[in-house]
Amino acid sequence: MTSPSTSSSMQKEWPKPFDIKSEKVAVMMGGTSAEREISLMSGGGVLTALKAKGVNAHSFDPASASLSDLKAQGFTRVFIALHGRHGEDGTIQGALELMGIPYTGSGVMASAIAMDKHMTKQIWLASGLCTPRSIYLKPHEQTHARIKQIVEELELPLMVKPPREGSSIGISKVAREDELERAVKEATKFDPELLCESFIQGPEVTCPIIGTGPQARCLPVIRIEAPEGGYDYQNKYFTDDVKYHCPSGLSSELEKEIQDLALKAYLALGCRGWGRADLMIRAQDSKPFLLEMNTSPGMTSHSLVPMSAKASGISYEDLCLQILMSATNDSKAAQGARAKLETSGEGVAA
């Protein structure tokens, strides 16, 4: 029940192996976001995997080291295993662009947009992609009267989220009107803005994507079965109570529909390298709805991208190496293209 993205076809589409002996790789982990603990777990796994493949890899925590040390210490590539703010939101990507160091995952703009659930939804809606109805409120709009109207507009149950956090941090499901105020307070601990979203009753699924542009391909869909539907921060990383189904157990037609939607969502945001789309399937008609796009997904022992890759025949170590090989830098590529034009005599635009 897998997509055309089998391990054999994926191997052909990845860039040719770089010279392991000449590369010095920083696995960037930790950071300062609310997801620091998870990032350290992800980064630790990636570091071990890359070393096992013979890569000269080292840990690098931007919370305790200056980014200028990347140049000073001779790092030639960066595997970004940071999650959340100041790691997944375009800020680190921008710094690496300025330094000319290739890095894994999406570029500055796609990272920044995907980190913001509200902006992500605007692009998806403009692209004709299905995502739950929502209400976005800036701080000055979060009056008692306006918040009360949310229930009337979206109906119960609904979800309340901080727009720029991941790993289900600050998210609450509201089943009764008297729970709304508490949910708003919880969400605004992490973000001054507020996103309220219609709850889609049905199975939760996730779909990893690997590659860039025409070469981007979906890995198998994973269906998530959490205790009482509570796929929260604790269940995601620190318990074994969640059941993950891969193969998903969905019909081949529905799996393909989900993969097609996930790939369109990925490309609409301008993502590259790798990512993971999270979706809900409405039980009443099996219609998939996009929730969010992760541009630096987890790589822990409980994480979903490695699980899906394994189902398609790609080991954790090979997955990490393939992601690393896809590292790029837009400013460096632009400089190379400009130099090529100048050398060819065709000139460049002023």
C-alpha positions as CSV (number, residue, x, y, z in Angstrom):
1,M,0.0,0.0,0.0
2,T,3.0,2.3,-0.5
3,S,3.3,5.2,-2.9
4,P,5.5,5.2,-6.0
5,S,8.2,6.4,-3.5
6,T,9.8,3.0,-3.0
7,S,13.3,2.8,-1.7
8,S,14.7,1.8,-5.1
9,S,13.2,4.8,-6.9
10,M,14.2,7.1,-4.1
11,Q,17.8,6.0,-4.2
12,K,18.0,7.1,-7.9
13,E,16.6,10.5,-7.2
14,W,18.9,11.5,-4.4
15,P,22.0,13.6,-5.2
16,K,25.2,11.6,-5.7
17,P,27.1,10.9,-2.5
18,F,29.4,13.6,-1.3
19,D,33.0,13.0,-0.3
20,I,32.5,11.8,3.3
21,K,36.3,12.3,4.1
22,S,36.3,15.9,3.1
23,E,33.0,17.0,4.8
24,K,32.7,18.2,8.4
25,V,29.1,18.1,9.5
26,A,27.4,19.9,12.4
27,V,24.2,18.3,13.7
28,M,22.4,21.3,15.1
29,M,20.3,20.3,18.1
30,G,18.9,21.8,21.3
31,G,18.4,25.4,20.8
32,T,16.1,27.7,22.8
33,S,12.6,26.7,21.8
34,A,9.9,25.0,23.9
35,E,10.9,21.8,21.9
36,R,14.5,21.8,23.1
37,E,14.2,18.5,24.9
38,I,12.8,16.8,21.8
39,S,15.5,18.4,19.6
40,L,18.2,17.0,21.7
41,M,16.7,13.5,21.3
42,S,16.3,13.9,17.6
43,G,19.8,15.3,17.2
44,G,21.4,12.6,19.3
45,G,19.8,9.9,17.0
46,V,20.9,11.7,13.8
47,L,24.5,12.2,15.1
48,T,24.8,8.5,16.0
49,A,23.4,7.4,12.6
50,L,25.7,9.7,10.6
51,K,28.8,8.6,12.5
52,A,27.8,5.0,11.8
53,K,27.8,5.8,8.1
54,G,31.3,7.2,8.4
55,V,30.4,10.9,8.4
56,N,32.7,13.3,10.4
57,A,29.7,14.6,12.4
58,H,29.6,16.7,15.6
59,S,26.9,18.0,17.8
60,F,26.3,21.8,17.8
61,D,23.9,23.5,20.2
62,P,23.2,27.1,19.2
63,A,22.0,27.8,22.7
64,S,25.6,27.4,24.0
65,A,27.8,28.1,21.0
66,S,28.0,31.1,18.7
67,L,27.0,30.5,15.1
68,S,30.3,32.0,14.0
69,D,31.9,28.9,15.4
70,L,30.5,27.0,12.4
71,K,32.9,28.8,10.1
72,A,35.7,29.0,12.6
73,Q,35.6,25.3,13.2
74,G,35.4,24.4,9.5
75,F,32.0,22.9,9.2
76,T,31.0,22.4,5.6
77,R,27.3,21.2,6.1
78,V,24.6,21.4,8.7
79,F,22.0,18.9,9.5
80,I,19.2,20.9,11.2
81,A,17.7,18.8,14.0
82,L,16.2,21.8,15.7
83,H,12.4,22.0,16.3
84,G,10.3,25.1,16.9
85,R,11.3,28.7,17.1
86,H,14.8,29.8,16.2
87,G,15.4,26.6,14.4
88,E,12.5,25.6,12.2
89,D,11.2,29.1,11.5
90,G,13.7,30.5,9.0
91,T,16.0,32.2,11.5
92,I,18.8,29.6,11.5
93,Q,18.3,29.1,7.8
94,G,18.8,32.8,7.2
95,A,22.0,32.8,9.2
96,L,23.3,29.8,7.3
97,E,22.4,31.4,4.0
98,L,24.6,34.4,5.0
99,M,27.5,32.1,5.9
100,G,27.1,30.1,2.7
101,I,26.9,26.8,4.5
102,P,24.6,24.2,3.0
103,Y,21.9,23.0,5.4
104,T,19.1,20.4,5.3
105,G,15.5,21.0,4.9
106,S,13.5,24.0,3.6
107,G,14.8,27.5,2.9
108,V,14.1,30.7,4.8
109,M,10.7,31.6,3.4
110,A,9.2,28.1,3.4
111,S,10.5,27.5,6.9
112,A,9.1,30.7,8.2
113,I,5.7,30.2,6.6
114,A,5.3,26.6,7.6
115,M,6.1,27.5,11.2
116,D,3.1,29.8,11.2
117,K,-0.1,27.7,11.0
118,H,-2.2,30.7,10.1
119,M,0.0,31.7,7.2
120,T,0.3,28.1,6.1
121,K,-3.5,27.8,5.9
122,Q,-3.8,31.0,3.9
123,I,-1.5,29.6,1.2
124,W,-3.2,26.2,1.2
125,L,-6.7,27.8,0.9
126,A,-5.4,30.1,-1.9
127,S,-4.1,26.9,-3.6
128,G,-7.5,25.2,-3.3
129,L,-6.3,22.7,-0.7
130,C,-8.5,21.4,2.0
131,T,-7.9,22.5,5.6
132,P,-10.3,23.0,8.6
133,R,-12.2,26.3,9.0
134,S,-10.4,28.6,11.5
135,I,-10.4,31.9,13.2
136,Y,-7.2,33.8,13.8
137,L,-7.1,36.5,16.5
138,K,-4.3,39.1,17.2
139,P,-3.9,40.1,20.8
140,H,-6.1,43.2,20.6
141,E,-8.8,41.1,19.1
142,Q,-8.9,38.6,21.9
143,T,-11.8,40.3,23.9
144,H,-14.2,38.3,26.0
145,A,-17.0,39.1,23.5
146,R,-15.0,38.0,20.5
147,I,-13.9,34.8,22.1
148,K,-17.4,33.9,22.9
149,Q,-18.4,34.2,19.3
150,I,-15.9,31.5,18.3
151,V,-18.2,28.8,19.5
152,E,-21.0,30.1,17.4
153,E,-18.8,30.4,14.3
154,L,-16.9,27.1,14.5
155,E,-19.2,25.1,16.6
156,L,-18.0,22.5,19.2
157,P,-15.8,20.7,19.5
158,L,-13.0,22.9,18.3
159,M,-9.2,23.2,18.7
160,V,-7.3,26.1,20.2
161,K,-3.7,26.5,19.2
162,P,-0.7,28.8,19.4
163,P,0.0,29.5,15.7
164,R,3.8,29.2,15.9
165,E,4.5,26.2,18.1
166,G,4.9,22.5,17.4
167,S,4.7,19.1,19.1
168,S,1.2,19.9,20.2
169,I,2.6,22.4,22.8
170,G,-0.2,24.7,24.0
171,I,-2.9,23.0,22.1
172,S,-6.3,22.2,23.6
173,K,-9.4,20.4,22.4
174,V,-12.6,22.3,23.6
175,A,-15.7,20.2,24.0
176,R,-17.7,22.6,26.2
177,E,-18.1,26.3,26.1
178,D,-16.8,26.7,29.6
179,E,-13.5,25.2,28.6
180,L,-12.7,27.8,26.0
181,E,-11.3,30.5,28.3
182,R,-8.8,28.0,29.9
183,A,-7.7,26.8,26.4
184,V,-7.1,30.4,25.3
185,K,-5.0,31.1,28.3
186,E,-2.9,28.0,27.7
187,A,-2.3,28.8,24.0
188,T,-1.4,32.4,24.7
189,K,1.3,31.3,27.1
190,F,3.3,30.3,24.0
191,D,2.1,32.8,21.4
192,P,0.4,36.2,21.7
193,E,-1.7,35.3,18.6
194,L,-4.4,32.7,18.7
195,L,-5.7,30.1,16.2
196,C,-9.0,28.4,16.7
197,E,-9.9,25.6,14.3
198,S,-12.9,23.4,13.6
199,F,-12.3,19.9,15.0
200,I,-12.3,17.1,12.4
201,Q,-13.7,14.0,13.9
202,G,-11.9,10.9,12.6
203,P,-8.5,9.2,12.2
204,E,-5.3,11.2,12.4
205,V,-2.7,10.5,9.8
206,T,0.7,11.8,8.8
207,C,2.6,11.6,5.5
208,P,6.3,12.3,5.2
209,I,7.7,13.8,2.0
210,I,11.3,13.6,0.8
211,G,12.9,15.4,-2.1
212,T,12.7,18.7,-3.9
213,G,10.5,19.9,-6.8
214,P,9.7,17.3,-9.4
215,Q,11.7,14.7,-7.5
216,A,9.7,15.1,-4.2
217,R,7.9,11.9,-3.3
218,C,5.7,10.8,-0.4
219,L,6.6,7.9,1.9
220,P,3.8,5.6,3.2
221,V,1.0,7.2,5.3
222,I,1.0,6.4,9.0
223,R,-2.4,6.2,10.9
224,I,-2.2,7.3,14.5
225,E,-4.3,5.7,17.2
226,A,-3.8,7.6,20.5
227,P,-5.6,6.9,23.9
228,E,-8.9,8.7,23.8
229,G,-7.7,10.6,20.7
230,G,-5.1,12.4,22.9
231,Y,-2.1,12.6,20.6
232,D,-0.5,15.2,22.8
233,Y,3.1,16.1,23.7
234,Q,3.4,13.4,26.4
235,N,2.0,10.7,24.2
236,K,4.1,11.7,21.2
237,Y,7.4,11.3,22.9
238,F,7.3,9.7,26.4
239,T,4.8,6.9,26.4
240,D,4.2,3.7,24.4
241,D,0.4,4.0,24.6
242,V,0.0,5.3,21.0
243,K,-0.5,2.8,18.2
244,Y,1.1,3.6,14.8
245,H,-0.2,1.8,11.8
246,C,2.1,1.6,8.8
247,P,0.8,0.2,6.5
248,S,-2.0,2.5,7.5
249,G,-4.8,0.1,6.9
250,L,-6.6,2.6,4.7
251,S,-7.8,1.8,1.3
252,S,-5.2,2.2,-1.5
253,E,-7.4,4.9,-3.0
254,L,-7.6,6.9,0.2
255,E,-3.9,6.5,0.9
256,K,-3.1,7.9,-2.6
257,E,-5.5,10.8,-2.1
258,I,-3.7,11.7,1.2
259,Q,-0.3,11.4,-0.4
260,D,-1.4,13.6,-3.4
261,L,-2.7,16.2,-1.0
262,A,0.4,16.1,1.2
263,L,2.7,16.6,-1.8
264,K,0.6,19.5,-3.1
265,A,0.7,21.1,0.3
266,Y,4.5,20.7,0.5
267,L,5.1,22.1,-2.9
268,A,2.6,25.0,-2.4
269,L,4.7,26.2,0.6
270,G,8.0,25.8,-1.4
271,C,9.3,23.1,0.9
272,R,12.4,21.1,-0.1
273,G,14.6,18.3,1.2
274,W,12.2,16.7,3.6
275,G,9.0,17.4,5.6
276,R,5.9,15.8,7.1
277,A,2.3,16.8,6.6
278,D,-0.2,16.1,9.4
279,L,-3.8,15.5,8.5
280,M,-7.2,14.4,9.8
281,I,-9.7,12.2,7.9
282,R,-13.3,13.2,8.4
283,A,-15.1,10.0,9.5
284,Q,-18.4,10.8,7.9
285,D,-17.0,10.9,4.3
286,S,-13.3,10.0,4.5
287,K,-12.3,13.4,3.4
288,P,-8.7,14.4,4.4
289,F,-8.0,17.8,5.9
290,L,-4.5,19.4,6.2
291,L,-3.5,20.5,9.6
292,E,0.2,21.6,9.4
293,M,3.5,21.0,7.7
294,N,6.6,20.2,9.6
295,T,9.8,21.3,7.9
296,S,12.2,19.8,10.5
297,P,10.3,16.7,11.8
298,G,11.3,14.7,14.8
299,M,13.9,12.0,14.5
300,T,13.5,10.4,17.9
301,S,12.7,6.7,18.7
302,H,9.0,7.6,18.6
303,S,9.2,9.7,15.4
304,L,7.2,9.2,12.3
305,V,9.4,9.9,9.4
306,P,11.9,7.1,10.3
307,M,8.9,4.8,10.9
308,S,7.5,5.5,7.4
309,A,10.9,5.3,5.8
310,K,11.5,1.9,7.4
311,A,8.2,0.7,5.9
312,S,9.5,1.6,2.4
313,G,12.8,-0.1,3.0
314,I,15.0,2.8,4.1
315,S,16.9,2.4,7.3
316,Y,17.3,5.2,9.9
317,E,21.0,5.5,9.1
318,D,20.4,5.7,5.3
319,L,17.5,8.2,5.8
320,C,19.8,10.5,7.8
321,L,22.5,10.2,5.2
322,Q,20.1,10.9,2.3
323,I,18.7,14.0,4.1
324,L,22.2,15.2,4.7
325,M,23.1,14.7,1.0
326,S,20.2,17.0,0.0
327,A,21.6,19.9,2.0
328,T,21.8,23.1,0.0
329,N,22.3,26.8,0.3
330,D,20.3,29.3,-1.9
331,S,22.8,32.1,-1.7
332,K,25.6,29.8,-2.7
333,A,23.6,28.3,-5.6
334,A,22.7,31.9,-6.7
335,Q,26.3,32.9,-6.7
336,G,27.2,29.8,-8.8
337,A,24.5,30.5,-11.3
338,R,25.6,34.1,-11.6
339,A,29.2,33.1,-12.1
340,K,28.2,30.6,-14.8
341,L,26.3,33.3,-16.7
342,E,29.2,35.7,-16.5
343,T,31.6,33.1,-17.7
344,S,29.3,32.2,-20.6
345,G,29.2,35.8,-21.7
346,E,25.4,35.9,-21.6
347,G,25.5,38.5,-18.9
348,V,23.1,39.0,-16.0
349,A,20.3,41.4,-15.2
350,A,21.3,44.5,-13.4
